[in-house]
Amino acid sequence: MKPCQEKNEIINMASIILRLKTALEIHTNAELAKHLDVLPKIVSVWKSRNTIPTEKIIGVCLDKGLDLQYILTGLKNGELSQSPQELSSSTFPELGSIIKELNMLWTTLDQSERYELASKILKTASAFQNR
C-alpha cells in the first residue's frame, strides 16, 4: 500500500478497508459491503474519496468484537502494525508522541467511552479532510 503522506492524509480509508477485510477474514469489497450493510460500490466510493463512514466502522467493530483502535489507526497493543510512513510521521513529526499518549489514555476508557471518543475523532478527521 502506498504511504498516505503523498496527500498529507491523517486517516487513510484504503488502509482501514484493508484492516477490516483482514480482521473479518474476507477478501472483496462486496463481502465487506455485506458486513457494513451497504452496496459494494459505496465501499469503492469511500476508498476513492478517502471518506470515513464513522457509524458503519464503529458498528461493525462493536458487532464483530473487532479492535476499533487497530482498525482505525493500525496500532495494536501499542505497536505499529504498519510503517511509520503510512501514519505520516515524517509529515507530522509530533504524531508519534501523540499516538503513544492517546494509546495510554485509550486503555483507561470503557467500551462506551471509547465508542464516543472514536466517533468524535472520526468526525473531526473527516471534517478536517473535507476543508
Beta strands, then each sheet from edge to edge (+ up, - down):
strand 1: 75-76
strand 2: 79-80
sheet 1: 1+ 2-
end
